[in-house]
Amino acid sequence: MRKDVDIHMLNTLEAETLDMSAVLMQAYDMGDMINSSAEVADYLYWKTAVENSAEVRDLKYAFARKKDAFEECERFGHYHPSYHEALAAVNAVQEKLNAVEAVRRFKQAEDRLDDLLFTVSTTIAHAVSDSIKVPSNNPLPTGKGCSSGGSCSGNCG
């Protein structure tokens, strides 16, 4: 009798292992499909453009210097005589950096790729259960429930 139970248990474990390996293989296939998507190609193109841009490199260096100066003022808060000037200088360099086409296009491509990954994650999660929470990079979540501004039944968790 004990041997029959052990064999049944072994068969169940083998089936679960096969199921898990099939799931993992499909996940790798999905990863390959995502990697060959237009969103990833666009993201990688603009990432390389940003990394190779001398203008971006110079602005990043200027931004780091201005940020360091601001952080020194920030230790004393609004009362530091140069606080507002240092903050304005940081914001000015940040605006220049954001005005560079490669940076703008990189951020747009990054957002589109993030949307794709979020959609895939949501689809997979909700195929399992509608109550599964899917993390997002969106600081203003649109879902309902706890901590998202929606109505809560108190049955979270």
N, C-alpha and C positions, 0 to 999 in steps of 0.2 A: 504494500500500500504506500509506504513512504517513497519508494522509488518512482511510482506513478506520479505522485505530487511533485517530486523534484523534476521529472521530465516535463510535466505540464508547465512548471514555473520557468524552466529553461526555454521552452518553446515560446512562452509569453515574452521573456526578455529578448530573445532573438527577433521576434516580430517587432517589438518596440525599437530595437536597434536599427532594423531595416527601415522602419518608418522614419526614424530620426535622420538616418543617412539620406533618405529620399528628400526629406524636407531641406536638409542642408544643401544637397545638390541643386535643388530648385532655387534656393536662396543665392547660391553662387551664380547660377544662370541669370537670375534677376539682376544681380550686381553687375554682371557682364553687359546686360542689356542697358542698364543705367549708364555704365561707363562709356558705351558707344552712342549715347543719346546726344542730340544737338545741344542740350543744356550743359552737359559736361564739356563738350568740345568748345562751346562759347566761353564757359568759365575758364578753362585752361588757357585759351587764346589770350583773354584779357588779363589773366593772372601773369602770364609771361610778359605781356606788354607793360604792365605796371612794374614788374621786377626789372625790366631792361631799360626803363625810362630814366634818363639822367635828370630830367625836370622833377620827376616824382622823388628820386633819391635826394635831390637838393632840398625840396620842400619838406621831406620827412626829417632831414637833418635840422632844418630851420625850426620845424615844429617841435622837435625834441628839445632844442635849446630854449625856445619860448616857454615850453611846458615846464622845464626845470626852473626857469626864472619865476613862473607863476606859482609853482609849488613852494618855492621859498617864501613868497609873499603870503601864500595861503596859510602858512603856519600861524600867522597873526590875524588872519581873517580880513574882513572888510576894513578893519582899522589900519591896516598897513597902507602907507601913503601911495604905494605903487600898485596896489591890488587891482584896481579897475583898469589901469593901463596895461598891466601884465595879462589880465584876462582878455582884453580887447586884442592884444598882440597874438595870443594863442588862437582866438577865434578868427582873426584875419588870415593867419597862415592855414588854418583848417579850411576856410572858405576857398583859398587859392588851390589847395590840394584837391578839394572836392570839385573844383572847376575844370581840372584836367580831364580831357575826354577819356583817357584810358582808365582813370580811377572811377569816373562815373559809370562807364560801361562795365567795368569789373564788378562794381556794387550791384548793378542791375542783373548781371549774369549770376552773381552769387545769390541774389533773391530768387531768381527763377529756379536755380538748382535746389535751393532750400524748399521752395514750394513743391517741386517734384518729389523730393525725398519725404516731405511731410505727407503728401497725398498717398504715396506708396505705403508709408508707415500706417497711416490712418486706415487705408483699405485693408491691410493685413490685420491690424488690430480689431477692426470692426467685423472682419470675417469670422473672428473667434468669438467676440462678444461686444455688444454696443457699449458696455460699461467700462471697457478698458480705456485708460487714459493714455493719450499719445502726447509726448513732449513736443513743444514747438518753440521756435526762436522768436515768435511774435510776442512783443511785450504787452499787447492788448488782445488777449485770447477772445475768441468769438463763441466759445462753447458755453453751455449753461451748467450751473451747479456750483459747488463750493469754490470759493476764491476766484470766481470769474465774473461776479456781478449778477449771475442768474439767480433764479429762485432755487432754494435748497430745501430738500425734504428732510435733511438731517441724517440721511442714510448713506453717507459717503463712506468710502473706505473699502 
